[in-house]
Amino acid sequence: MEGYSFELITGPMSCGKTEELLRRIRRCIIAKKKVKVFSPDVDTRSGGDYIESRNGLWLDAIKVKHSIEILSLVKDVQVVAIDELQFFDTNIVPVINQLMKEGKRVIGTGLELDFKAEPFGSMPELMCIATRVDKLHAVCMKCGCDHATRTQRLIDGKPADKSSPLIMIGGDETYEARCIKCYELPDIKKKAKNLGIKLLQFNK
């Protein structure tokens, strides 16, 4: 039975998660399945009510602030697609469980690790309840190997410090895929402490 399932596509930036999601959605549409696509309103990269892959593919999507909103919008659909799961609130776990109980086929994408290489949002729980997990790799933008699993945040072209906020919206940061060997996470405070330097904080 096609329903009662949750397929999770995960991996670092630039590994093709959204592209794979769009591929599966288009197959559902060809099969004449009723589909609705959702994305978190915190993700403003597309600039509109749609999701878009890095190779230019796109599809209309409903942007929601709270994951619980999804339940009231899918009564007449068979397939529910959700992009950027890591940005949703913790209710996304029971929401997806409920969708599966209702016989829906759920397909989602999400970054499993944040820029600090730590579990991102509810992704650990989502990976546990998923009936299928596809972990994609990217090409490392530093050495060129094809098994990059980390998302490197760069600010002004340099690796972001560990103290940077988890989510930066509208900032000057960029992201690229890195392998474990090339991934960098500077810790200025720890480095200063090791050198015996006391950091001073100035209040404006």
C-alpha positions as CSV (number, residue, x, y, z in Angstrom):
1,M,0.0,0.0,0.0
2,E,1.4,3.3,-1.1
3,G,0.0,5.3,1.8
4,Y,0.8,5.0,5.5
5,S,4.5,5.9,4.7
6,F,7.0,8.7,5.4
7,E,10.0,9.0,3.0
8,L,12.7,11.2,4.4
9,I,15.4,12.7,2.1
10,T,18.3,14.1,4.0
11,G,21.9,15.2,3.6
12,P,24.0,18.5,3.5
13,M,23.4,21.6,1.4
14,S,23.7,21.1,-2.4
15,C,23.2,17.3,-2.4
16,G,20.0,17.4,-4.4
17,K,17.3,16.9,-1.6
18,T,14.8,19.3,-3.1
19,E,15.5,18.0,-6.6
20,E,14.7,14.5,-5.5
21,L,11.6,15.6,-3.7
22,L,10.4,17.4,-6.9
23,R,11.1,14.3,-8.9
24,R,8.9,12.1,-6.7
25,I,6.2,14.7,-6.6
26,R,6.1,14.9,-10.4
27,R,5.8,11.1,-10.6
28,C,2.8,11.3,-8.2
29,I,1.2,14.0,-10.4
30,I,1.7,11.8,-13.5
31,A,0.0,9.0,-11.6
32,K,-3.0,11.4,-11.0
33,K,-2.5,11.5,-7.2
34,K,-3.7,14.5,-5.3
35,V,-0.6,16.3,-3.9
36,K,0.0,19.3,-1.7
37,V,3.5,20.7,-1.0
38,F,4.5,22.6,2.1
39,S,7.5,24.6,3.3
40,P,8.2,26.7,6.4
41,D,7.6,30.4,6.1
42,V,11.1,31.0,7.8
43,D,12.7,29.8,4.5
44,T,12.6,32.9,2.4
45,R,15.2,31.8,-0.2
46,S,12.6,31.3,-3.0
47,G,11.0,34.6,-2.4
48,G,7.5,33.2,-3.2
49,D,5.0,30.5,-2.5
50,Y,7.0,27.7,-4.1
51,I,10.0,25.4,-3.5
52,E,12.9,25.5,-5.9
53,S,15.9,23.3,-6.4
54,R,19.4,24.6,-7.1
55,N,19.1,23.5,-10.7
56,G,16.1,25.7,-11.3
57,L,13.2,23.2,-10.9
58,W,10.3,24.5,-8.9
59,L,6.8,23.7,-7.8
60,D,4.0,25.7,-6.0
61,A,4.0,25.3,-2.3
62,I,2.0,26.4,0.7
63,K,4.1,28.3,3.3
64,V,3.1,27.6,6.9
65,K,4.2,29.1,10.2
66,H,3.2,26.3,12.5
67,S,3.4,22.6,11.5
68,I,-0.1,21.9,13.0
69,E,-1.6,24.0,10.2
70,I,-0.7,21.2,7.7
71,L,-3.3,18.8,9.2
72,S,-6.3,21.1,8.3
73,L,-5.0,21.6,4.7
74,V,-4.7,18.0,3.5
75,K,-8.1,16.4,4.0
76,D,-8.5,15.7,0.2
77,V,-5.0,14.7,-0.7
78,Q,-3.1,11.4,-1.0
79,V,0.4,12.7,-1.0
80,V,1.9,15.3,1.4
81,A,5.3,16.8,0.5
82,I,7.2,18.9,3.1
83,D,10.5,20.7,2.3
84,E,13.1,21.9,4.9
85,L,11.7,19.9,7.8
86,Q,14.5,21.1,10.1
87,F,13.0,24.5,10.3
88,F,9.6,23.4,11.6
89,D,8.6,23.4,15.3
90,T,8.6,20.2,17.3
91,N,5.0,19.4,16.5
92,I,6.1,18.3,13.1
93,V,6.8,14.8,14.5
94,P,3.2,14.1,15.8
95,V,1.9,15.9,12.7
96,I,3.7,13.4,10.4
97,N,2.7,10.5,12.6
98,Q,-1.0,11.6,12.2
99,L,-0.7,12.0,8.5
100,M,0.6,8.4,8.2
101,K,-2.3,7.1,10.4
102,E,-4.7,8.8,8.0
103,G,-3.2,6.8,5.1
104,K,-1.2,9.6,3.5
105,R,2.1,9.1,1.7
106,V,4.5,11.7,3.2
107,I,7.7,12.8,1.5
108,G,10.0,15.2,3.2
109,T,13.4,16.8,3.0
110,G,15.7,18.2,5.7
111,L,19.2,19.0,6.7
112,E,20.2,16.3,9.3
113,L,23.1,18.5,10.7
114,D,23.3,22.2,11.2
115,F,26.4,24.3,10.4
116,K,28.0,23.2,13.7
117,A,27.6,19.5,12.6
118,E,25.0,18.9,15.3
119,P,21.6,17.3,14.9
120,F,19.2,19.9,13.4
121,G,15.8,20.5,14.9
122,S,13.5,17.5,15.0
123,M,15.5,15.6,12.3
124,P,16.7,12.9,14.7
125,E,13.1,12.0,15.7
126,L,12.0,12.2,12.1
127,M,14.7,9.9,10.9
128,C,13.5,7.4,13.5
129,I,9.8,7.4,12.5
130,A,10.5,7.5,8.8
131,T,9.6,4.3,6.9
132,R,12.4,5.1,4.4
133,V,15.5,7.3,4.7
134,D,17.6,8.4,1.8
135,K,20.8,10.0,2.8
136,L,22.4,11.9,-0.1
137,H,26.0,13.1,-0.4
138,A,27.3,16.2,-2.2
139,V,30.5,17.1,-3.9
140,C,33.0,18.7,-1.5
141,M,33.5,22.3,-2.6
142,K,37.0,22.3,-1.2
143,C,38.7,19.1,-2.3
144,G,36.2,17.8,-4.9
145,C,35.5,14.4,-3.4
146,D,32.0,13.1,-3.8
147,H,31.1,12.2,-0.2
148,A,30.5,15.6,1.4
149,T,28.2,15.2,4.4
150,R,28.7,18.6,6.2
151,T,27.2,22.0,5.6
152,Q,29.9,24.7,5.8
153,R,28.8,28.2,6.7
154,L,31.0,31.0,5.3
155,I,30.9,34.6,6.3
156,D,32.9,37.0,4.2
157,G,34.4,33.9,2.6
158,K,35.7,32.5,5.9
159,P,34.3,29.6,8.1
160,A,31.7,30.9,10.5
161,D,32.6,30.8,14.2
162,K,30.9,28.3,16.5
163,S,29.2,31.2,18.4
164,S,27.2,32.2,15.3
165,P,23.4,32.0,15.6
166,L,21.9,28.8,14.3
167,I,19.6,30.5,11.8
168,M,20.7,33.6,9.9
169,I,18.0,35.2,7.8
170,G,19.0,37.8,5.3
171,G,22.6,37.8,6.4
172,D,25.8,37.9,4.3
173,E,26.5,34.2,4.9
174,T,26.8,31.5,2.2
175,Y,26.9,27.8,2.5
176,E,28.7,25.0,0.7
177,A,29.1,21.3,1.1
178,R,32.2,19.9,2.7
179,C,33.6,16.4,3.5
180,I,34.5,15.7,7.1
181,K,38.2,16.3,6.3
182,C,37.6,19.8,4.8
183,Y,34.9,20.9,7.2
184,E,35.9,23.7,9.6
185,L,34.3,25.2,12.7
186,P,36.5,27.8,14.4
187,D,35.9,28.5,18.1
188,I,37.3,32.0,18.9
189,K,36.4,31.9,22.6
190,K,38.1,28.5,23.2
191,K,41.1,29.6,21.2
192,A,41.4,32.8,23.3
193,K,41.0,30.8,26.5
194,N,43.7,28.4,25.6
195,L,46.0,31.4,24.9
196,G,45.2,32.9,28.3
197,I,43.5,35.9,26.7
198,K,40.4,37.2,28.4
199,L,37.8,38.4,25.9
200,L,36.3,41.8,26.7
201,Q,32.8,42.7,25.9
202,F,31.9,46.3,25.2
203,N,28.4,47.6,25.6
204,K,27.4,50.4,23.2
